[in-house]
Amino acid sequence: TSVSASSVPVTTSGTTPTESFTTTSGTTFSNFTPTTATTTTSTSETVSAGSTSASEPTATSSAVTIGGSESWQLCNCTKATCIEDNVVRVVPIICNPPPKPTCSNGLSPVRVIDKDGCCWHWECDCYCTGWGDPHYLTFDGLYYSYQGNCTYVLMEEINKTVDNFGVYIDNYHCDSRDVVSCPRTLIVRHETQEVRIATIKPNALQVEVTVNKQAVALPYKKFGLIIYESGINRVVEIPELNVNVTYNGLSFSIRMPYQKFGNNTQGQCGTCNNNTADDCMLPNGNIAENCETMADHWQVVDPSKPQCSPGLIPTKAPNTTPMQSCKGSSICELLLGSLFKPCHGSVQPEKYYAACVFDSCVLPNLDLECSSLQIYAATCADQGVCIDWRSHTNGVCSYKCPSDKEYRACGPIKEVTCKSSHQNETSTKQVEGCFCPNGTMLYDSGVDVCVETCGCVGVDMIPREFGERFMVDCYDCLCVEGGYGIVCEPHECAEQSKTNCDGEGFYEVNEVNPEDSCCPIVTCKCNTSLCTTKAPKCTLGFEVHSHIPSGQCCPVYQCVPKRVCVHQNAEFLPNSSVFVDKCQNCFCTNEVNISTQLNIISCEHIPCNIHCGPGYEIQPVKGECCGRCVQTKCVIHTANNSDLILSPGEFKNDPYNNCTIYSCVNIHNQFISSTSEITCPAFNEDSCKPGTIAFLPNGCCKTCAPLDSPTPCSVRQREDFIVYNGCRSVDRVVLTECEGTCGTSSLYSAEANSMEHSCSCCRESRTTVRDVELKCPSGRSISHKYIYVESCSCRDTECSYPQSSELQTTEENDKSSALNRIKRAISLISE
């Protein structure tokens, strides 16, 4: 700016001192104090101004009277002073740096230009953060934890200067015990727009963005609101208000200028005035005892959470103090260690360390302590201190980037793209996130593709170089520099020859041309369902074979033999058995009957056994092909190793021993042979009359006429088996009997006038009872008692029959006795 006056020299030396003062909010201001002067109309001069700031009036030519030492501000931060005698001194305004205040939130103050546009002053920006489950640092740096399960006001204006402006948080219980909460959705409202940044996966840096409940792609810019990605964060900016809100699913931050919002905020982030005393202010203006109680009062109506009722006062403040015995995760120690030491001078770590210990003790399995390190590192980066900390957590707090990106703890807030200019980025602050590798750059903020050279990127997200021709969605495209970058026109197809599909089963179809995918070709396709010829039903042993002749679609059918045998509606494979009847062995051969074209069945009669052993005869068996050897007689092996064949009911003496008798019986179709031995009474030839010795009718025992001197009656012993009820003694038992001659007489009695008979028998006079063990057919043993004769004597008997009758009876009794003995022996053997 130049000031000219006719015939008046102008000097530009000298400085104007500044004065400064500090407000109650801790904000330091500096400004220029003008010199008071009176204006007169006695002198006329012209003052010309080249350009002025928007806040200053433009100087115009006028006739004024200026007193000595009077000063006024010109444009471009210069001051004019009237000395005397129309002498004006023009000097630049020099601003002395004001003293740097201390911000209660621990962050560095920022320089703010004064309204005059020349000098500046310090201000403490409003900076509120939240993380974990969750922990809060208010605008003025007051730390507290709150475990609410509703939607709350983080920040609203006390005196509304912006239409529908506020920031809100939707928390939910993120553990099974409903003890702690985590942020779920961050909500920013500005005029007609509502931005929601919602967590997709709990405890993960994955979010989705909607505006007025509609999903949007980033970057988004509309109605004075900008949403974009910055590293791991999603950022909502309102340039008109200089407001910056970030959220990444685990933590949020709100930065607002003190110049616009100082002493005019309320909510869970407190009042921004560089004084923590009133940060726990309730909606009615009162100050709560603690911020945990205050936080409950900032509920807002949320239709998705009917259990939340704004205005209710909790009965008891939630307990957020971890157990004293818990030391927390070793990851938390990194905050106090040498890793974060470069940041300790800019941001105190104690509050973040306390939050980290709380998260690791209350929710040890969710790795929420990582959020404390992440928000502390982000705050440090905001202050110009960037720390690569994730690699020191042994993979607990690792962050995985897409394959085409690489992780950086210190990357640009806005990544340089092919569409942006390097000179536009003046911010020195850095953020962590996934960035394009060295040697590449992001194509555009809305096209997340890393490219080596800036060419074109279309909807297929494939980088192209300038001049490269390619095809997309059947459009021939060219990557050109300038304009929209990609110029496309519809792809033209070459003419094709006419295809004829008149054959049965054929139909026309458009197929992708392997040489040109955008130009379909007409080909003939075969659909057998269109064929009219049906497959025939073949007889047993035959199957349908089909083949399609070359150049045709429909098959030709014929019945061909299956190379099997057929018998009684069944098929048999070669070399397998075939049942024709039980008297033949049949199998399927590989030989084919020329007339039937079926395999021949070969059969052989089953051979029969025609020889049976002694005592057996072949008899036919019903339902069987061969007879069976059936026993019809008993086969007895004699003592001299010869075989004796007996029919049932037949008796035979041993050829070499008449006292041994063999017999055969049929009991329930079982042929049982028995052997009986006749025991003869004692025989003494010396007591016989000569010539009277003869065999008894049994042919075994001898008898004779006794001598005149009879044998006295005495005991005679013999050995024989005892049989009782089918049970027999194991060995022969010594049996006794009485034998001998006793006197008999027939005398005439004159007194009686008749014959008197006297008869005495050799009978037992003394006996005893003995025990013997008998063996039964069932296998069991029984005890049996029998009579043993100790002594014999002649005892009288009555004779009531004539002699002739007695003799006849005696002979019959002898025969009967012998027969009974035989039967007894047979019965014994049978048992």
C-alpha positions in Angstrom: 0.0 0.0 0.0 1.2 3.5 -0.8 0.1 6.7 0.8 0.9 9.9 -1.2 0.4 13.6 -0.3 1.4 16.5 -2.5 4.6 18.1 -1.5 4.8 15.9 1.7 7.7 13.5 2.3 6.7 10.0 3.5 8.8 7.9 5.9 8.3 4.3 6.7 10.3 3.9 9.8 9.3 3.1 13.3 7.3 0.4 15.0 4.0 0.3 16.9 4.1 -1.6 20.1 1.4 -4.2 20.9 -0.5 -4.9 24.0 -1.7 -8.4 25.1 -4.1 -9.8 27.7 -5.3 -13.3 28.8 -9.0 -14.2 29.1 -10.4 -16.4 31.8 -10.4 -19.3 29.3 -6.7 -19.2 29.1 -6.6 -17.9 25.6 -4.1 -15.2 24.9 -4.9 -12.4 22.4 -2.7 -9.7 20.9 -3.8 -6.6 19.0 -2.8 -3.2 18.0 -3.8 -0.1 20.0 -4.5 2.9 17.8 -3.7 6.4 18.8 -6.7 8.6 19.5 -6.9 11.7 17.3 -9.4 14.4 16.5 -10.5 15.0 12.9 -10.8 18.4 11.4 -11.5 19.8 8.0 -8.7 22.4 7.8 -6.3 20.5 5.6 -7.0 18.7 2.4 -4.9 15.7 1.3 -5.4 12.5 -0.7 -4.8 9.0 0.7 -4.7 6.2 -1.9 -5.0 2.6 -0.8 -3.9 -0.2 -3.0 -5.8 -3.2 -1.4 -7.2 -3.9 2.0 -8.4 -6.9 3.9 -12.0 -7.9 3.9 -12.4 -6.7 7.5 -11.0 -3.2 6.8 -12.8 -0.4 4.9 -11.2 0.8 1.7 -9.6 4.3 1.9 -11.1 6.9 -0.4 -10.1 10.4 -1.3 -11.6 12.9 1.1 -10.9 16.2 2.6 -10.1 15.8 6.3 -8.2 17.6 8.9 -5.8 15.3 10.8 -4.2 16.4 14.1 -0.7 15.7 15.0 0.3 12.2 16.3 -3.0 10.8 15.0 -2.7 7.2 13.6 -4.8 5.0 11.5 -4.4 1.5 10.0 -3.8 1.1 6.3 -3.9 -2.1 4.2 -1.4 -4.9 4.2 -0.7 -4.5 7.9 0.7 -1.0 7.8 0.0 2.1 10.0 -0.1 5.7 9.1 0.7 8.4 11.6 0.3 12.2 11.1 3.5 13.9 12.4 3.0 17.6 11.7 2.7 20.0 8.9 1.2 17.5 6.5 3.9 14.9 7.2 2.6 11.3 7.4 4.7 8.5 8.6 3.8 5.0 7.3 5.2 2.0 9.2 4.5 -1.7 9.1 2.6 -3.2 12.1 5.0 -5.4 14.0 3.4 -8.2 16.2 5.3 -9.3 19.2 4.7 -13.1 20.0 2.2 -13.5 22.8 3.1 -15.8 25.7 2.2 -19.5 25.1 -0.6 -20.7 27.3 -0.9 -24.2 28.8 -3.9 -26.3 27.5 -5.7 -28.3 30.1 -6.2 -31.2 27.7 -2.4 -31.5 27.4 -2.2 -30.6 23.7 -0.2 -27.8 22.2 -2.0 -24.6 21.6 -2.6 -23.4 18.0 -1.9 -20.1 16.4 -5.0 -18.1 15.4 -4.9 -15.0 13.2 -6.6 -11.9 14.7 -9.6 -10.3 13.2 -7.4 -7.5 11.8 -5.6 -10.2 9.8 -2.1 -9.0 10.9 -1.3 -10.4 14.3 -2.1 -13.7 15.9 -2.8 -15.2 19.2 -2.8 -18.7 20.9 -5.9 -20.8 21.4 -6.5 -24.3 22.9 -8.6 -26.2 20.4 -11.6 -28.3 21.6 -10.3 -31.9 21.4 -12.4 -34.9 22.7 -11.6 -38.5 22.3 -13.1 -41.9 23.3 -11.9 -45.4 23.0 -12.0 -48.9 24.5 -15.0 -49.9 26.6 -15.3 -46.8 26.5 -13.0 -44.2 28.0 -13.4 -40.5 27.5 -11.1 -37.5 27.5 -13.3 -34.4 27.5 -12.5 -31.2 25.5 -10.5 -29.9 28.5 -8.7 -33.3 29.1 -10.8 -34.7 32.0 -10.6 -38.6 31.9 -13.4 -40.9 32.9 -14.9 -44.2 31.9 -18.6 -44.9 31.3 -20.4 -48.2 30.5 -23.7 -47.0 29.2 -25.8 -49.1 26.8 -27.8 -46.3 25.0 -27.2 -43.5 22.5 -25.7 -40.3 24.0 -24.8 -36.7 23.1 -21.1 -36.3 22.8 -21.3 -32.7 21.8 -24.0 -30.1 21.1 -24.0 -26.3 21.2 -25.4 -24.6 24.2 -26.5 -21.6 22.2 -27.5 -22.8 18.8 -25.5 -21.0 16.1 -25.5 -23.9 13.5 -28.7 -25.6 12.4 -29.0 -29.2 13.6 -25.4 -29.6 14.6 -24.2 -32.3 17.0 -22.1 -35.4 17.5 -23.5 -38.6 19.1 -22.4 -42.0 20.1 -24.3 -45.3 20.2 -22.8 -47.7 22.8 -23.6 -51.3 23.5 -22.7 -53.9 26.0 -19.8 -55.8 24.3 -19.3 -58.6 26.9 -21.5 -61.5 28.0 -21.9 -60.1 31.6 -23.2 -56.7 30.4 -20.5 -55.0 32.5 -18.7 -52.9 30.0 -19.7 -51.1 26.8 -18.1 -50.5 23.4 -18.8 -47.8 20.7 -21.0 -49.1 17.9 -21.9 -46.1 15.8 -20.7 -42.5 15.6 -23.4 -40.1 14.4 -22.7 -36.6 13.1 -25.6 -34.2 12.3 -25.2 -31.0 10.3 -28.2 -29.2 8.9 -30.0 -31.6 6.6 -27.5 -34.5 6.7 -27.0 -37.3 9.2 -23.8 -39.3 8.9 -23.5 -42.6 10.6 -20.2 -44.5 10.8 -21.1 -48.0 12.1 -18.8 -50.8 13.3 -19.1 -53.8 11.1 -17.2 -56.3 13.3 -16.8 -55.9 17.1 -13.3 -55.0 18.2 -12.1 -54.5 14.7 -11.1 -51.5 12.5 -13.9 -52.1 10.0 -16.7 -49.6 9.5 -19.4 -48.6 7.0 -20.6 -45.1 6.3 -24.2 -44.0 5.5 -25.7 -40.5 4.9 -29.4 -40.2 5.7 -29.6 -44.0 6.0 -28.1 -44.5 2.5 -24.7 -46.1 2.0 -22.2 -43.8 0.3 -18.9 -44.2 -1.4 -15.9 -42.2 -0.2 -14.8 -39.6 -0.6 -18.2 -37.9 -0.2 -18.8 -34.2 -0.5 -22.2 -32.6 -0.4 -23.9 -29.6 1.3 -20.8 -28.4 3.1 -19.9 -31.8 4.4 -16.9 -33.9 3.4 -16.3 -37.6 4.3 -13.1 -39.4 3.4 -10.7 -42.0 4.5 -7.5 -41.1 6.4 -5.4 -44.1 7.2 -7.4 -46.4 9.5 -10.0 -43.6 10.2 -13.1 -42.3 8.5 -13.1 -38.6 8.7 -16.1 -36.2 8.7 -15.2 -32.6 8.0 -17.3 -29.5 8.0 -14.9 -26.8 6.4 -17.3 -23.9 7.2 -17.0 -24.7 10.9 -13.4 -26.1 10.7 -14.8 -29.3 12.5 -13.0 -32.6 12.2 -14.6 -35.9 13.5 -12.8 -39.3 13.1 -13.9 -42.9 13.9 -12.4 -46.3 13.1 -14.6 -48.7 15.0 -12.5 -48.6 18.2 -12.0 -45.0 18.9 -13.3 -41.5 17.9 -12.0 -38.0 18.1 -13.7 -34.6 17.8 -11.6 -31.5 17.0 -13.3 -28.1 16.9 -11.8 -24.5 16.9 -12.1 -22.7 20.2 -12.7 -19.5 18.2 -16.1 -20.9 17.1 -17.1 -23.2 19.9 -15.4 -21.9 23.1 -17.7 -21.9 26.1 -20.5 -23.2 23.9 -20.4 -27.0 24.1 -22.3 -29.5 26.2 -22.6 -33.3 26.4 -20.4 -36.2 27.4 -17.3 -34.3 26.0 -17.9 -31.5 28.4 -17.6 -27.7 28.1 -14.7 -26.5 26.0 -13.2 -23.6 28.0 -9.8 -24.9 29.1 -11.2 -25.6 32.5 -12.0 -29.2 33.8 -14.1 -27.9 36.7 -17.3 -27.7 34.7 -16.8 -30.7 32.3 -19.4 -32.8 34.2 -22.2 -30.4 33.5 -25.7 -31.7 33.4 -28.3 -30.6 30.8 -29.9 -28.2 33.4 -26.5 -26.5 33.9 -25.7 -28.0 37.3 -22.4 -29.8 37.8 -22.6 -33.5 38.7 -20.3 -35.1 41.3 -18.6 -37.2 38.7 -18.7 -37.5 34.9 -20.0 -41.1 35.1 -23.2 -39.8 36.6 -23.3 -36.9 34.1 -23.0 -39.2 31.2 -26.3 -40.9 32.0 -28.2 -37.7 31.6 -27.1 -37.2 28.0 -29.2 -40.0 26.6 -31.1 -39.2 23.4 -34.2 -40.9 22.0 -33.2 -44.0 19.9 -36.1 -46.1 18.4 -33.8 -49.1 18.3 -33.3 -49.0 22.0 -36.7 -48.8 23.7 -35.1 -49.7 27.1 -33.4 -46.3 27.2 -35.3 -43.4 28.7 -33.6 -40.0 28.6 -33.8 -38.1 31.8 -33.7 -41.0 34.2 -31.2 -40.7 37.0 -29.2 -43.9 37.8 -29.5 -45.2 41.3 -25.8 -45.9 41.6 -22.8 -44.8 39.6 -21.2 -47.7 37.7 -18.1 -49.1 39.2 -15.3 -48.8 36.6 -12.3 -49.4 38.9 -10.5 -52.6 38.1 -9.5 -55.1 40.8 -6.5 -53.9 42.8 -4.8 -57.3 42.3 -4.8 -57.0 38.5 -1.6 -55.6 37.0 -2.9 -55.4 33.5 -1.4 -56.6 30.2 2.3 -56.2 29.5 1.2 -54.3 26.4 0.0 -51.5 28.6 3.6 -51.1 29.9 4.6 -49.9 26.4 2.8 -46.6 27.1 5.1 -45.8 29.9 8.3 -47.2 28.3 10.9 -46.0 26.0 8.8 -46.8 22.9 6.4 -43.9 23.5 8.9 -41.7 25.4 9.3 -39.2 22.5 5.6 -38.4 22.9 5.6 -38.0 26.7 6.6 -34.4 26.4 3.6 -33.6 24.2 0.9 -35.9 25.6 0.9 -37.3 29.1 0.4 -41.1 29.0 -1.0 -41.8 32.5 -4.7 -41.6 31.6 -4.3 -43.8 28.6 -2.3 -46.3 30.7 -5.1 -46.4 33.3 -7.6 -47.1 30.6 -5.4 -49.8 29.1 -5.1 -51.6 32.5 -8.8 -51.4 33.0 -9.6 -53.0 29.6 -7.1 -55.8 30.0 -8.4 -56.7 33.5 -12.1 -56.4 32.9 -12.1 -57.9 29.4 -8.9 -59.9 29.1 -10.0 -61.9 26.0 -11.0 -59.0 23.7 -7.6 -57.3 23.3 -9.3 -54.0 23.9 -6.1 -52.7 25.5 -4.9 -52.1 21.9 -7.4 -49.3 21.6 -5.6 -47.3 24.3 -2.3 -47.6 22.5 -3.9 -46.7 19.2 -5.7 -43.6 20.5 -2.6 -42.4 22.3 -0.4 -43.0 19.2 -3.0 -41.1 17.1 -3.0 -38.2 19.6 0.8 -38.1 19.5 0.7 -38.1 15.7 -1.7 -35.2 15.9 1.0 -33.3 17.9 3.6 -34.2 15.3 5.1 -37.3 17.1 4.6 -40.5 15.1 5.5 -43.8 16.7 5.5 -47.3 15.1 4.1 -49.3 18.0 2.1 -52.2 16.6 5.2 -54.3 15.8 6.1 -54.3 19.5 2.9 -56.1 20.7 3.9 -59.6 19.6 1.1 -59.7 17.1 -1.7 -58.9 19.6 -2.4 -55.5 18.1 -1.3 -56.3 14.5 -3.1 -54.7 11.6 -3.4 -56.5 8.3 -3.5 -54.5 5.0 -4.8 -55.7 1.6 -2.3 -57.4 -0.6 -1.7 -54.3 -2.7 -1.1 -52.0 0.3 1.5 -51.8 3.0 1.1 -50.8 6.6 2.7 -47.6 7.8 2.5 -46.1 11.3 3.3 -42.7 9.9 1.5 -41.9 6.6 0.0 -38.7 5.2 -3.4 -37.6 6.4 -4.5 -37.4 2.7 -2.5 -39.7 0.5 -1.2 -38.1 -2.7 -3.1 -39.3 -5.8 -2.8 -38.9 -9.5 -5.6 -36.4 -9.3 -4.2 -34.3 -6.5 -1.2 -31.9 -6.4 1.8 -32.4 -4.1 1.9 -28.7 -3.4 -1.7 -28.7 -2.0 -0.7 -30.8 0.9 0.8 -28.5 3.5 -0.1 -30.5 6.7 2.8 -32.2 8.5 0.6 -34.4 10.6 0.6 -38.1 10.0 -1.7 -41.1 10.6 -1.4 -44.8 10.5 -3.0 -46.9 7.9 -2.6 -48.9 4.7 -0.8 -47.0 1.9 0.4 -47.6 -1.6 4.0 -49.2 -1.7 6.9 -47.0 -2.6 7.2 -46.4 -6.3 3.4 -46.3 -6.6 0.7 -43.9 -5.7 -3.1 -43.9 -5.3 -4.9 -43.3 -8.5 -7.7 -41.2 -6.9 -9.2 -40.8 -3.5 -12.3 -42.5 -4.8 -10.5 -45.2 -6.8 -8.6 -47.4 -4.4 -6.0 -48.6 -6.9 -2.2 -48.2 -6.6 -0.5 -47.4 -9.9 3.1 -47.0 -11.0 2.2 -44.4 -13.6 -0.8 -42.2 -13.7 -2.9 -43.3 -16.6 -6.5 -44.4 -16.5 -8.6 -46.6 -14.2 -12.0 -47.7 -15.3 -14.8 -49.6 -13.7 -12.8 -52.8 -13.9 -10.3 -51.2 -11.5 -7.4 -52.1 -13.7 -4.7 -49.5 -14.2 -4.1 -48.5 -17.9 -1.3 -46.4 -19.4 -2.0 -43.4 -21.7 -2.5 -44.6 -25.2 -3.4 -48.2 -24.1 -6.4 -49.7 -25.9 -8.6 -52.2 -24.1 -12.1 -53.6 -24.0 -14.6 -53.2 -21.1 -18.2 -54.4 -21.2 -18.0 -54.9 -25.0 -16.8 -51.3 -25.5 -13.5 -50.6 -27.3 -11.8 -48.0 -25.0 -8.7 -45.9 -25.2 -6.9 -44.3 -22.3 -6.2 -40.7 -23.1 -4.6 -37.9 -21.2 -7.0 -35.1 -20.3 -10.8 -35.0 -20.3 -12.4 -38.0 -18.6 -9.4 -40.2 -19.3 -11.2 -43.1 -21.0 -12.9 -42.8 -24.3 -15.1 -45.7 -25.4 -17.2 -46.7 -28.3 -19.4 -49.8 -28.9 -17.4 -52.9 -30.1 -18.1 -53.9 -33.7 -18.5 -57.5 -34.6 -17.5 -59.1 -37.9 -20.1 -60.8 -40.1 -20.7 -64.5 -39.7 -21.8 -67.1 -42.2 -25.3 -68.5 -41.9 -25.5 -71.7 -39.9 -28.2 -74.3 -40.8 -29.6 -76.4 -37.9 -32.2 -78.5 -39.7 -31.2 -81.9 -38.4 -33.4 -83.7 -35.9 -32.6 -82.6 -32.3 -30.5 -79.6 -33.4 -31.3 -76.0 -32.4 -29.6 -72.7 -32.8 -27.8 -71.1 -29.8 -25.6 -68.0 -29.4 -22.2 -68.9 -27.9 -19.3 -66.8 -26.7 -16.7 -66.5 -29.4 -13.4 -67.6 -27.9 -11.7 -65.1 -30.2 -14.0 -62.2 -29.4 -16.1 -62.6 -26.3 -18.3 -59.6 -27.1 -19.4 -61.1 -30.5 -21.6 -64.2 -30.0 -21.5 -66.8 -32.7 -24.5 -68.9 -33.8 -23.8 -72.7 -33.4 -26.0 -75.8 -33.7 -26.5 -77.4 -30.3 -27.9 -80.9 -29.8 -30.8 -81.5 -27.4 -31.7 -85.2 -27.3 -35.0 -84.3 -25.6 -36.1 -83.1 -29.0 -35.5 -86.6 -30.6 -38.6 -88.6 -31.4 -37.1 -92.1 -31.6 -37.4 -93.9 -28.2 -35.1 -96.6 -26.9 -36.6 -100.1 -27.5 -37.3 -102.5 -24.6 -35.0 -105.5 -25.0 -35.7 -109.1 -23.9 -33.9 -110.7 -21.1 -30.3 -111.3 -21.9 -30.1 -108.3 -24.2 -29.4 -104.6 -23.6 -29.9 -101.4 -25.5 -26.9 -100.0 -27.2 -27.0 -96.6 -28.8 -24.7 -94.6 -30.9 -24.9 -91.3 -32.6 -23.8 -91.3 -36.2 -21.3 -88.7 -37.2 -23.0 -85.4 -38.0 -26.3 -86.4 -36.3 -27.9 -85.5 -32.9 -30.3 -88.3 -32.2 -29.0 -91.7 -31.3 -29.7 -95.0 -33.1 -30.8 -97.9 -30.9 -30.3 -101.7 -31.1 -30.6 -104.6 -28.8 -27.3 -106.5 -28.4 -26.7 -109.7 -26.4 -25.2 -109.2 -23.0 -23.2 -112.4 -23.2 -25.1 -114.0 -20.3 -27.1 -117.1 -19.7 -30.9 -116.8 -19.2 -32.9 -119.3 -17.1 -36.4 -118.7 -15.5 -36.4 -114.9 -16.0 -32.9 -114.5 -14.5 -29.6 -113.6 -16.1 -26.3 -115.4 -15.1 -22.8 -114.3 -15.8 -20.4 -116.8 -17.4 -18.8 -119.3 -15.0 -21.5 -118.7 -12.4 -23.7 -121.4 -11.1 -27.2 -121.9 -12.4 -29.8 -123.7 -10.5 -31.9 -125.9 -12.8 -32.9 -128.7 -10.4 -31.3 -130.2 -7.4 -30.3 -133.4 -9.2 -27.9 -131.5 -11.6 -24.9 -129.2 -11.3 -25.2 -126.5 -13.9 -23.1 -123.4 -14.8 -23.1 -120.7 -17.4 -20.5 -121.2 -20.1 -18.8 -118.8 -22.4 -20.2 -120.7 -25.4 -22.9 -118.9 -27.4 -26.0 -120.4 -28.9 -25.9 -119.1 -32.5 -29.7 -119.1 -32.8 -30.6 -117.4 -29.5 -27.3 -115.5 -29.2 -27.4 -116.4 -25.5 -24.7 -118.3 -23.6 -25.3 -122.0 -23.2 -26.0 -123.6 -19.8 -24.0 -126.8 -19.2 -25.4 -129.4 -16.6 -24.1 -132.6 -15.0 -26.1 -135.1 -12.9 -25.1 -135.2 -9.3 -23.3 -138.6 -8.7 -25.0 -140.9 -6.1 -23.3 -143.2 -3.6 -24.7 -146.7 -4.4 -22.7 -148.7 -1.9 -23.9 -149.2 1.7 -22.1 -151.1 4.5 -23.4 -154.2 6.2 -26.7 -153.6 7.9 -27.5 -150.6 5.7 -29.7 -150.4 2.6 -30.2 -147.6 0.0 -33.6 -146.1 0.4 -35.1 -143.3 -1.6 -35.4 -139.8 0.1 -38.3 -137.7 -0.8 -37.2 -134.5 -2.5 -33.6 -135.7 -3.0 -31.9 -136.9 -6.1 -30.0 -139.8 -4.5 -31.1 -142.4 -2.1 -29.5 -142.6 1.3 -28.0 -145.5 3.2 -30.4 -146.3 5.9 -29.7 -148.9 8.7 -32.1 -151.8 8.5 -30.3 -154.4 10.7 -28.1 -154.5 13.7 -24.4 -155.1 13.1 -22.8 -156.9 16.1 -19.1 -157.4 16.4 -18.5 -160.7 18.2 -15.7 -161.6 20.5 -13.8 -163.4 17.8 -13.8 -160.3 15.6 -16.5 -161.5 13.3 -19.6 -159.5 12.3 -23.1 -160.8 13.0 -26.1 -159.3 11.2 -29.4 -159.5 13.0 -32.8 -158.3 12.0 -35.0 -156.5 14.5 -36.5 -159.1 17.0 -34.0 -161.8 15.9 -32.0 -163.8 18.5 -28.8 -165.7 17.8 -26.3 -167.6 19.8 -22.7 -167.0 19.5 -21.3 -169.6 17.0 -18.6 -170.4 19.4 -20.4 -170.0 22.7 -24.0 -171.1 23.2 -24.2 -169.2 26.5 -23.9 -165.9 24.7 -27.1 -164.7 23.0 -27.2 -161.7 20.6 -30.4 -159.8 19.9 -31.6 -156.8 17.8 -34.4 -154.3 18.6 -35.7 -151.2 16.7 -36.6 -148.5 19.1 -37.8 -145.2 17.5 -36.0 -146.1 14.3 -32.8 -146.7 16.3 -31.3 -150.2 15.9 -30.0 -151.4 19.2 -28.1 -154.6 19.6 -27.7 -156.4 22.9 -25.6 -159.2 24.2 -26.9 -161.6 26.9 -24.9 -164.3 28.7 -26.7 -167.3 30.3 -25.5 -168.1 33.8 -25.7 -171.9 34.4 -26.4 -173.3 37.9 -23.5 -175.3 39.5 -23.1 -178.7 37.8 -21.1 -181.5 39.2 -20.8 -184.5 36.8 -19.7 -186.6 39.7 -23.2 -186.4 41.2 -24.8 -187.5 38.0 -25.9 -191.0 37.1 -23.9 -192.2 34.2 -25.4 -191.5 30.8 -27.9 -189.0 32.2 -25.9 -185.8 31.4 -27.7 -183.6 28.9 -28.1 -179.9 27.9 -31.0 -177.9 29.1 -33.3 -176.5 26.5 -31.2 -173.3 26.4 -28.5 -175.4 24.9 -26.0 -173.9 27.3 -26.4 -175.5 30.7 -26.0 -179.2 31.5 -28.2 -181.3 33.7 -28.4 -184.9 34.8 -30.1 -187.4 36.9 -28.6 -187.3 40.4 -27.0 -190.2 42.1 -28.9 -191.9 44.9 -27.1 -189.8 47.5 -28.6 -186.5 47.0 -26.8 -183.2 47.2 -27.7 -181.5 50.4 -29.4 -178.2 50.3 -26.7 -175.5 50.3 -25.8 -171.9 49.2 -24.4 -171.5 45.7 -22.7 -168.3 44.4 -22.8 -166.8 40.9 -21.9 -163.4 39.4 -24.4 -161.5 37.3 -25.6 -157.9 36.5 -28.4 -156.4 38.6 -31.0 -154.5 36.4 -33.7 -152.4 38.0 -36.0 -149.9 36.1 -33.6 -149.8 33.2 -30.6 -149.1 35.4 -27.8 -151.6 35.6 -24.9 -152.3 37.9 -21.5 -151.2 36.6 -19.9 -154.6 37.3 -21.1 -158.1 37.9 -22.4 -158.6 41.4 -22.0 -161.8 43.6 -25.4 -163.3 43.9 -26.4 -166.3 46.0 -29.0 -168.9 45.6 -30.1 -172.1 47.3 -29.6 -175.4 45.5 -29.7 -179.0 46.6 -32.0 -182.0 47.1 -34.7 -182.2 49.7 -36.9 -185.2 50.5 -40.4 -185.7 49.0 -42.8 -188.6 49.6 -46.3 -189.8 48.7 -47.8 -192.2 51.3 -51.2 -193.7 51.6 -53.0 -192.8 54.8 -55.5 -195.4 55.8 -57.0 -192.9 58.3 -57.5 -190.4 55.6 -58.1 -193.0 53.0 -56.0 -190.9 50.6 -52.5 -190.2 49.5 -50.5 -187.9 51.7 -47.9 -185.9 50.1 -44.9 -184.3 51.8 -42.5 -182.0 49.9 -39.6 -179.9 51.1 -37.8 -177.3 49.0 -34.2 -176.0 49.3 -35.0 -172.5 50.4 -33.2 -169.5 52.0 -33.2 -169.7 55.8 -31.2 -166.5 56.5 -30.7 -163.4 54.3 -29.2 -159.9 54.5 -29.9 -156.8 52.4 -26.9 -155.3 50.5 -26.5 -152.0 48.6 -25.2 -151.7 45.0 -24.8 -148.6 42.7 -26.7 -148.8 39.4 -25.9 -146.7 36.3 -28.9 -145.3 34.4 -29.0 -144.5 30.6 -29.4 -140.8 31.4 -26.0 -140.9 33.1 -27.1 -140.6 36.7 -26.4 -143.2 39.4 -28.8 -144.6 42.0 -28.4 -146.8 45.0 -30.3 -150.2 44.9 -30.8 -152.7 47.7 -30.9 -156.5 46.9 -31.2 -159.7 49.0 -28.2 -161.7 49.7 -28.7 -165.4 50.9 -26.5 -166.3 53.9 -27.8 -169.9 54.4 -30.2 -172.4 52.9 -32.3 -175.3 54.3 -35.0 -177.7 53.3 -38.4 -176.3 54.1 -41.8 -178.0 53.8 -44.3 -177.0 51.1 -47.8 -178.1 50.3 -48.2 -180.3 47.3 -51.8 -179.9 45.9 -51.3 -181.2 42.3 -51.0 -184.7 41.0 -47.6 -185.9 40.1 -48.2 -185.8 36.4 -49.2 -182.2 36.7 -46.3 -181.3 38.9 -43.9 -182.8 36.5 -45.4 -180.9 33.6 -45.4 -177.7 35.7 -41.8 -178.2 36.6 -40.7 -178.5 33.0 -42.7 -175.5 32.1 -41.2 -173.6 35.0 -37.7 -174.5 33.9 -38.4 -173.3 30.3 -40.1 -170.2 31.6 -37.2 -169.5 33.9 -34.7 -169.9 31.1 -36.8 -167.7 28.7 -37.1 -165.0 31.4 -33.4 -165.0 31.8 -32.9 -164.4 28.1 -35.5 -161.6 28.0 -34.0 -160.1 31.1 -30.5 -160.1 29.4 -32.0 -158.6 26.2 -33.8 -155.9 28.2 -30.6 -155.1 30.1 -28.7 -154.7 26.8 -31.5 -152.6 25.3 -31.4 -150.2 28.3 
